[in-house]
Amino acid sequence: MCLPHRTVARLPADGIALQLQIGFERNPPKWMRRLRWPPGLRPVVAPFEGLPRGFGVYQTYGFVRGWSTSLFVFFGRPKPTTQQLARARAELATVSFPRHR
């Protein structure tokens, strides 16, 4: 999985970018835990390895309704504002996970 370097480099200070991947694993690793959805978006790390300084990143992974998920939330500043966190949470709340076959 690659970080969206060009997207993050263009984020304004009040910007956010979301990267969510979901997949199905027949034999999931035993260490992977259940993830509450939408996640709380804490803690935000800055600087984040591989990205320029000045950006904050929330990263998590786990199982949501049986799906393996990987989530990155990028913020245009090291410490996101209350409004940025609210916008990111609102967007994540719209995600619907498909049913397993």
C-alpha positions as CSV (number, residue, x, y, z in Angstrom):
1,M,0.0,0.0,0.0
2,C,1.4,3.4,-1.0
3,L,0.9,6.7,0.7
4,P,-0.7,9.4,-1.6
5,H,2.4,11.7,-1.5
6,R,1.2,14.1,-4.2
7,T,-2.3,14.4,-2.7
8,V,-0.9,15.1,0.8
9,A,1.7,17.6,-0.5
10,R,-1.2,19.7,-2.0
11,L,-3.4,19.7,1.1
12,P,-4.2,23.1,2.4
13,A,-3.9,23.7,6.1
14,D,-7.6,23.1,6.6
15,G,-7.7,20.1,4.2
16,I,-8.2,16.4,4.9
17,A,-7.7,13.3,2.7
18,L,-8.9,9.8,3.4
19,Q,-7.5,6.5,2.3
20,L,-9.6,3.4,3.1
21,Q,-8.9,-0.1,1.9
22,I,-11.1,-3.1,2.7
23,G,-10.7,-6.7,1.8
24,F,-11.8,-10.2,2.8
25,E,-9.3,-12.7,4.3
26,R,-10.2,-16.3,4.6
27,N,-7.5,-16.9,7.3
28,P,-7.1,-13.5,9.1
29,P,-4.1,-13.0,11.3
30,K,-4.9,-13.7,15.0
31,W,-3.3,-10.4,16.1
32,M,-5.8,-8.3,14.1
33,R,-8.5,-6.8,16.3
34,R,-12.0,-5.6,15.8
35,L,-12.3,-2.0,14.9
36,R,-15.1,0.3,16.0
37,W,-16.6,2.2,13.1
38,P,-16.3,5.1,12.6
39,P,-13.1,5.3,14.5
40,G,-12.3,8.0,17.0
41,L,-9.4,9.5,15.0
42,R,-7.0,9.8,17.9
43,P,-4.0,9.9,18.2
44,V,-2.8,11.9,15.2
45,V,0.9,11.5,14.5
46,A,3.2,14.3,13.1
47,P,5.6,14.1,11.5
48,F,4.7,10.8,9.8
49,E,7.5,8.8,8.3
50,G,7.7,9.2,4.5
51,L,5.7,12.5,4.4
52,P,6.9,16.1,4.5
53,R,6.7,17.9,7.9
54,G,3.6,19.9,8.5
55,F,1.0,17.1,8.1
56,G,-0.8,15.0,10.7
57,V,-1.8,11.4,10.1
58,Y,-4.2,9.1,11.8
59,Q,-3.7,5.4,11.0
60,T,-5.5,2.3,12.1
61,Y,-6.4,-1.2,10.9
62,G,-8.7,-4.0,12.0
63,F,-11.9,-5.8,11.3
64,V,-15.1,-4.0,10.6
65,R,-18.2,-6.2,10.2
66,G,-16.0,-9.0,9.0
67,W,-13.9,-7.0,6.6
68,S,-10.2,-6.3,6.9
69,T,-9.7,-2.6,6.8
70,S,-6.8,-0.2,6.6
71,L,-7.4,3.5,7.2
72,F,-5.3,6.6,6.8
73,V,-6.6,10.1,7.5
74,F,-4.3,12.9,6.4
75,F,-4.6,16.4,7.8
76,G,-3.1,19.6,6.3
77,R,-1.5,20.5,9.6
78,P,0.2,18.6,12.4
79,K,-2.6,19.0,14.9
80,P,-6.0,19.0,13.2
81,T,-8.7,21.5,14.2
82,T,-12.0,20.4,15.8
83,Q,-13.6,21.2,12.4
84,Q,-11.2,19.0,10.5
85,L,-11.8,16.1,12.9
86,A,-15.6,16.5,12.6
87,R,-15.5,16.6,8.8
88,A,-13.4,13.4,8.7
89,R,-15.6,11.6,11.2
90,A,-18.8,12.7,9.2
91,E,-17.3,11.4,6.0
92,L,-16.3,8.1,7.5
93,A,-19.7,7.7,9.0
94,T,-21.1,7.5,5.4
95,V,-19.1,4.4,4.6
96,S,-21.2,1.2,4.2
97,F,-19.5,-2.1,4.2
98,P,-20.8,-4.7,1.7
99,R,-22.3,-8.0,2.9
100,H,-20.1,-11.1,2.7
101,R,-21.2,-13.7,0.1
